[in-house]
Amino acid sequence: MTSIMKRIFSAVLLLSMVAGCKPKPVVFDGTILGYDGQEVDVTLTKDYSREQLEIAEDGSFHIEKMLDEAITGGISIIKGGSYYGLIVPGKTYHFSVDLSKTPAAWEYESDCPVEDAFYKYMRDTLLKIDYKNYVFPDKFADFDAMWTERLAEGAPKLAAVKDRYAVKYFKQTIAQSIAHNKIIFANQLENKGLRPEDDPDYMKFFNSVDLSDEKMRTLLGSMIQIKSGMYCDTIPASIRYIQAIEELAPSQYVRDSVTAKHVDSVIKDGKISSVYEGNFLLETAERLVKDEAQLENYRARVSKVLSLVRGSDAIDFPMTDINGKTIHLSDFKGKVVYVDFWATWCIPCCMQIPFMKVVAAKYASDPDVACISISFDHNLDSWKSLLAFDKPEWPQYVSDDAGKQIMTDYGFQAIPRFMIFDKDGKIFSVNAPRPQDMDEVTKIIDSLK
């Protein structure tokens, strides 16, 4: 073949490929009977964003949208139901909705019934696991074999689908879904007291997942979570998570992006257990975040959280007993102190009272332990009335400003809240277990006596 002929052949081939990938319009049309202005949304984009659909006075509608691949999309009517399913480029989807019926009556048809049928099969049979009744095996190999059997059963049905957009969508969706189910099989192993890293077949699969494939990128979050659980559990969870990101992220851009989001989440949630962890998170943030105002916010937040970590000095506060006598938290130094912050208007707080009674009774005669309840009530009459009715046998106090300063100093916004302080007046936990978890509470208290 001459060079000229080669160039002509290449040009023709390129044009045919471009023509083959040319976007095609999807058509949505139909009629809404009984339409009286309800908002109607359509989802016809890869990012699942919605747009409002214009409806004519007679309830009819028509919209065309260019698509270059099959997606999951549909139509929804406020207070009228919805339809979501496979949307294929170049196809027409017709809807008839009767809003005069309760529930609204939907009729739907498309010019791709084979694709619709396989989509329903894929969703309801091929990829569906009944987590309530399915008995997960103890070995990954058996779980993997189950998916192999399902794929073999579904292969003839998929072969009947001829539209190339739909075939590509189905293959990608099936591959992603099965890979995700296989990845989170680690959770089922852990539920059985087994370690996923001790199952060689699971690890072989886990390490084979190609996260450089953009279509598999949705699996990254699950894989990071699983991988972080494989590291030594004496390392703080947030640091283990970042270690997993470093190991699994397919590029520096993805690595930095995911890490920055994780650091932001941990700092905002205040789930920092030590000075080491706090400093690590700040150093990571300062490496990745360019906004100085955001960094200052991070520094202030971490500083606040670190002032409350285990071993820090307790922030003293006053409280008043039923007779009006003021005492301070520091007056209990020399005892392990289990504190219950509550209010009469707080139903979850009141639900803990019977459990608090049991914990307090256990340590009533123990000179090394003090169980106290501090009310955040504005209305002292309500507080005194409930005490007169319940007659609690452990010390009861009220915060002078309904707990505002305590909540500010200890960085929480809701009650019930329980805290434990050691005999030296140091913080053990500013978010201790509730008394309903008595075994856990008493284990901590006994270890500090």
C-alpha positions in Angstrom: 0.0 0.0 0.0 1.4 3.4 -1.0 2.0 6.1 1.6 -0.8 8.1 0.0 -3.2 5.2 0.2 -2.2 4.6 3.8 -3.0 8.2 4.7 -6.3 8.0 2.9 -7.2 4.8 4.7 -6.2 6.3 8.1 -8.3 9.3 7.5 -11.3 7.2 6.5 -10.8 5.0 9.6 -10.6 8.1 11.8 -13.7 9.6 10.4 -15.6 6.4 10.8 -14.5 6.2 14.5 -15.5 9.8 15.1 -18.8 9.2 13.4 -19.3 6.1 15.5 -18.7 8.1 18.8 -20.9 11.0 17.8 -23.4 11.9 20.5 -27.0 10.9 19.8 -30.1 12.6 21.3 -32.2 10.8 23.8 -35.9 11.7 23.6 -38.2 12.0 26.6 -41.8 12.7 25.9 -45.2 12.1 27.3 -48.3 13.4 29.0 -49.2 14.1 32.6 -52.9 13.8 33.2 -54.2 16.0 36.1 -51.1 18.2 35.9 -51.6 21.4 38.0 -48.1 22.9 38.2 -46.1 20.2 40.1 -42.4 20.4 39.6 -41.1 17.8 37.2 -37.4 16.9 37.1 -35.3 14.9 34.6 -31.9 13.3 35.1 -30.2 12.9 31.8 -26.5 13.6 32.6 -23.6 11.4 33.7 -23.3 13.3 37.0 -26.9 12.6 37.9 -27.7 16.3 38.1 -31.4 17.3 37.7 -33.0 19.9 35.6 -36.6 21.1 35.7 -38.7 20.0 32.8 -41.1 22.4 31.1 -44.7 21.1 30.9 -47.2 22.5 28.4 -50.7 23.6 29.6 -52.2 20.3 28.4 -49.7 18.3 30.5 -47.5 17.2 27.5 -43.7 17.5 27.5 -40.8 16.8 25.1 -37.1 17.0 25.7 -34.1 15.9 23.7 -30.6 15.5 25.3 -27.4 14.6 23.6 -25.6 11.6 25.1 -22.4 9.9 24.1 -22.9 6.9 26.5 -25.6 5.0 28.3 -26.4 6.3 31.8 -28.8 5.7 34.7 -31.4 8.5 34.5 -35.1 9.2 34.6 -38.0 11.5 35.5 -39.6 12.4 38.8 -42.7 14.4 39.7 -43.1 16.1 43.0 -45.8 14.1 44.9 -46.3 12.1 41.8 -43.6 9.4 41.8 -40.7 8.7 39.5 -39.1 6.4 37.0 -35.3 5.6 36.9 -33.6 3.2 34.7 -31.2 2.7 31.8 -31.1 5.6 29.3 -29.5 4.8 25.9 -28.3 7.4 23.4 -30.5 7.6 20.3 -33.6 6.0 22.0 -37.0 7.4 22.8 -38.7 7.1 26.1 -42.5 7.7 26.4 -44.3 8.3 29.6 -48.0 8.6 30.5 -48.8 9.6 34.1 -52.2 10.0 35.7 -52.0 12.2 38.8 -55.7 11.9 39.5 -55.1 8.4 40.9 -53.5 7.5 44.2 -50.8 6.6 43.9 -50.2 8.1 40.5 -50.5 5.7 37.6 -47.4 5.4 35.4 -47.2 3.8 32.0 -43.8 3.6 30.3 -42.4 2.3 27.0 -39.2 2.7 25.1 -37.8 1.5 21.8 -35.2 -0.7 23.5 -37.2 -3.4 25.3 -34.3 -5.9 25.3 -32.0 -3.4 27.0 -34.8 -2.5 29.5 -35.3 -6.2 30.3 -31.6 -6.9 30.9 -31.4 -3.7 33.1 -34.2 -5.1 35.3 -32.6 -8.5 35.4 -29.2 -7.0 36.3 -30.6 -4.9 39.1 -33.1 -7.4 40.6 -31.3 -10.7 40.1 -27.7 -10.7 38.8 -26.3 -8.1 41.2 -28.7 -8.3 44.1 -27.7 -9.7 47.4 -30.3 -10.1 50.2 -28.1 -9.1 53.1 -30.8 -10.0 55.6 -31.1 -13.6 54.5 -27.9 -14.4 52.5 -25.5 -16.6 54.5 -22.0 -15.4 53.7 -19.3 -18.1 53.4 -16.2 -18.1 55.6 -13.8 -18.1 52.6 -13.5 -15.6 49.8 -13.0 -18.4 47.2 -16.6 -19.6 47.9 -18.0 -16.0 47.5 -16.0 -15.6 44.3 -17.4 -18.8 42.9 -20.9 -17.6 43.5 -20.3 -14.6 41.3 -18.7 -16.8 38.6 -21.9 -18.8 38.6 -24.1 -15.7 38.3 -22.0 -14.3 35.5 -22.3 -17.6 33.6 -26.1 -17.6 34.0 -26.4 -14.0 32.8 -24.1 -14.3 29.8 -26.7 -15.5 27.4 -29.1 -12.7 28.4 -26.3 -10.1 27.9 -25.5 -11.6 24.5 -29.0 -10.8 23.4 -28.4 -7.1 24.0 -27.2 -5.6 20.7 -27.0 -1.9 21.3 -23.3 -1.1 21.8 -23.9 1.7 24.2 -26.0 -0.5 26.4 -23.5 -3.4 26.2 -20.7 -1.1 27.3 -22.8 0.3 30.2 -23.8 -3.2 31.4 -20.3 -4.6 31.3 -18.9 -1.6 33.3 -21.7 -1.6 35.8 -21.5 -5.4 36.4 -17.7 -5.2 36.8 -17.9 -2.3 39.2 -20.7 -3.8 41.3 -19.2 -7.2 41.6 -15.7 -5.8 42.4 -17.3 -3.6 45.1 -19.1 -6.6 46.6 -15.9 -8.6 46.6 -14.0 -5.8 48.3 -16.5 -5.3 51.1 -16.6 -9.1 51.7 -13.8 -8.2 54.2 -16.5 -6.7 56.4 -18.3 -10.1 56.5 -15.0 -11.8 57.4 -14.5 -9.4 60.3 -18.0 -9.9 61.5 -17.1 -13.6 61.8 -14.0 -12.7 63.8 -11.8 -13.4 60.8 -9.0 -11.2 59.3 -9.3 -10.5 55.6 -5.5 -10.3 55.4 -5.4 -14.0 56.5 -7.4 -15.1 53.5 -4.9 -15.4 50.6 -7.6 -15.5 47.9 -9.2 -12.3 49.2 -5.8 -10.5 49.3 -5.0 -11.8 45.8 -8.2 -10.2 44.5 -7.8 -7.0 46.6 -4.3 -6.4 45.2 -5.4 -7.1 41.6 -7.9 -4.2 41.5 -6.6 -1.7 39.0 -7.5 1.7 40.4 -5.7 3.5 37.5 -8.8 2.5 35.5 -11.1 5.5 35.9 -14.2 3.3 35.9 -12.9 1.5 38.9 -12.1 4.7 40.8 -15.4 4.5 42.6 -14.0 1.6 44.6 -11.2 3.7 46.1 -13.1 4.8 49.2 -14.1 1.2 50.1 -10.6 -0.1 49.5 -9.0 2.6 51.6 -11.3 1.8 54.5 -10.6 -1.9 54.3 -6.8 -1.4 53.9 -6.6 1.0 56.9 -8.1 -1.8 59.0 -5.1 -4.0 58.1 -2.5 -1.8 59.8 -1.5 -1.9 63.4 -4.5 -0.8 65.5 -2.3 1.1 68.0 -1.9 3.7 65.2 -4.7 6.4 65.3 -7.4 5.6 62.8 -7.0 8.8 60.9 -3.3 8.2 60.3 -4.0 4.6 59.2 -6.5 6.0 56.7 -3.9 8.4 55.3 -1.4 5.5 55.1 -3.9 3.5 53.1 -4.5 6.5 50.7 -0.7 6.8 50.2 -0.6 3.1 49.3 -3.7 2.8 47.1 -4.3 6.1 45.4 -3.4 5.7 41.7 -1.8 9.2 41.2 -0.4 12.1 43.2 -3.4 14.3 42.3 -5.9 11.7 43.6 -3.7 11.0 46.7 -3.6 14.7 47.6 -7.2 15.3 46.9 -8.5 12.4 49.0 -6.1 13.1 51.8 -7.1 16.8 52.0 -10.8 15.8 52.3 -10.0 13.3 55.0 -8.0 15.7 57.0 -10.8 18.3 56.8 -13.4 15.8 57.9 -11.3 14.6 60.9 -10.4 18.0 62.1 -14.0 19.3 61.8 -15.4 16.3 63.6 -12.8 16.6 66.4 -12.0 12.9 66.4 -8.4 13.4 67.5 -7.1 11.1 70.2 -3.6 12.4 70.9 -1.1 15.3 70.4 0.8 13.0 67.9 -2.3 12.6 65.8 -3.2 16.3 65.9 0.2 17.4 64.9 0.3 14.8 62.1 -3.0 16.1 60.7 -1.9 19.7 60.9 1.4 19.0 59.2 -0.5 17.1 56.4 -3.0 20.0 56.1 -0.1 22.6 55.9 1.4 20.6 53.1 -1.8 20.3 51.0 -4.0 23.4 51.9 -3.0 26.7 50.4 -5.8 28.8 52.0 -4.2 30.5 55.1 -7.6 31.3 56.6 -8.6 27.7 56.4 -5.3 26.6 58.0 -5.8 29.0 60.9 -9.2 27.5 61.4 -7.7 24.1 61.5 -5.0 25.1 63.9 -7.6 26.6 66.3 -9.8 23.6 66.1 -7.0 21.1 66.7 -5.7 23.2 69.6 -9.1 23.1 71.2 -9.5 19.3 70.7 -5.9 18.6 72.0 -6.7 20.6 75.2 -9.3 17.9 75.9 -7.5 14.7 75.0 -6.8 12.0 77.6 -4.3 13.2 80.2 -5.0 16.9 79.9 -6.0 18.9 82.9 -9.7 19.1 83.5 -11.2 22.6 82.9 -12.8 23.4 86.3 -16.4 24.6 86.5 -18.9 25.5 89.3 -22.1 23.8 90.0 -24.9 24.3 92.6 -26.7 21.7 94.7 -30.4 21.7 95.5 -29.7 23.8 98.6 -27.9 26.5 96.7 -24.4 25.6 97.8 -21.7 26.0 95.1 -19.0 23.5 94.6 -16.5 22.9 91.8 -15.4 19.9 89.8 -12.0 20.3 91.3 -13.5 19.5 94.7 -13.7 15.9 93.6 -10.0 15.6 93.0 -8.7 12.3 94.6 -11.7 10.4 93.2 -12.5 8.9 89.8 -15.5 11.1 88.6 -18.2 9.9 86.3 -20.3 12.9 85.2 -23.7 12.9 83.7 -24.8 16.1 81.9 -28.5 16.2 81.4 -31.8 18.2 81.6 -35.4 17.4 82.4 -36.5 18.5 79.0 -34.1 16.1 77.3 -35.9 12.8 76.7 -32.7 10.8 75.7 -31.2 12.1 79.0 -34.1 10.9 81.1 -33.9 7.5 79.4 -30.4 7.1 80.9 -31.6 7.8 84.5 -32.4 4.2 85.4 -29.0 3.1 84.1 -27.3 5.9 85.9 -29.0 4.8 89.1 -27.5 1.3 88.7 -23.9 2.6 88.1 -24.2 5.1 91.0 -25.4 2.3 93.3 -22.5 0.1 92.4 -20.0 2.8 93.6 -22.1 4.4 96.4 -19.9 3.1 99.2 -16.6 3.3 97.2 -14.5 6.2 98.6 -12.5 6.3 95.3 -15.4 7.0 93.0 -17.9 9.8 92.6 -20.9 9.5 90.2 -22.6 12.9 89.8 -25.4 14.4 87.6 -25.3 18.0 86.5 -28.5 19.5 85.0 -28.6 22.1 82.3 -32.1 23.2 83.1 -33.1 26.8 82.8 -36.2 26.2 85.0 -35.0 25.2 88.4 -38.5 24.3 89.5 -38.7 21.6 86.9 -35.4 20.2 88.0 -36.3 20.2 91.7 -39.7 18.7 91.0 -38.2 15.8 89.1 -35.7 15.2 91.9 -38.5 15.2 94.4 -40.3 12.6 92.3 -37.3 10.4 91.5 -35.4 10.8 94.8 -32.0 9.9 93.3 -29.5 8.7 95.8 -26.4 10.1 94.1 -25.3 13.8 94.1 -27.3 16.1 91.9 -26.2 19.6 90.8 -27.3 22.3 88.3 -25.2 24.5 86.1 -25.6 28.2 86.9 -25.8 29.2 83.2 -27.7 26.1 81.9 -24.4 24.6 80.9 -23.4 27.2 78.3 -19.8 27.7 79.6 -19.3 24.0 80.2 -20.4 23.2 76.6 -18.1 25.9 75.3 -15.1 24.8 77.3 -15.6 21.1 76.5 -16.5 21.5 72.9 -19.9 19.8 72.7 -23.3 20.9 71.6 -25.8 18.3 72.7 -26.8 16.2 75.8 -26.8 13.7 77.2 -23.1 13.8 77.6 -20.9 11.7 79.9 -17.4 12.4 81.0 -14.8 10.6 83.1 -12.0 12.3 85.1 -9.2 10.4 86.9 -8.1 10.8 90.5 -5.5 13.4 89.6 -8.1 15.7 88.0 -7.0 14.8 84.5 -9.4 14.1 81.6 -9.9 10.4 80.7 -12.7 11.0 78.3 -14.9 14.0 77.4 -17.3 11.6 75.5 -17.5 8.6 77.8 -19.8 5.6 77.3 -23.4 6.1 78.5 -24.5 4.2 81.7 -26.6 1.9 79.5 -23.2 0.4 78.5 -22.5 -0.5 82.1 -19.9 -3.1 81.5 -17.8 -0.6 79.5 -18.3 2.2 82.0 -17.4 0.1 85.0 -14.3 -1.4 83.3 -13.0 2.1 82.8 -13.8 3.3 86.3 -12.3 0.2 87.9 -9.1 0.7 85.8 -8.6 4.2 87.2 -9.2 3.5 90.9 
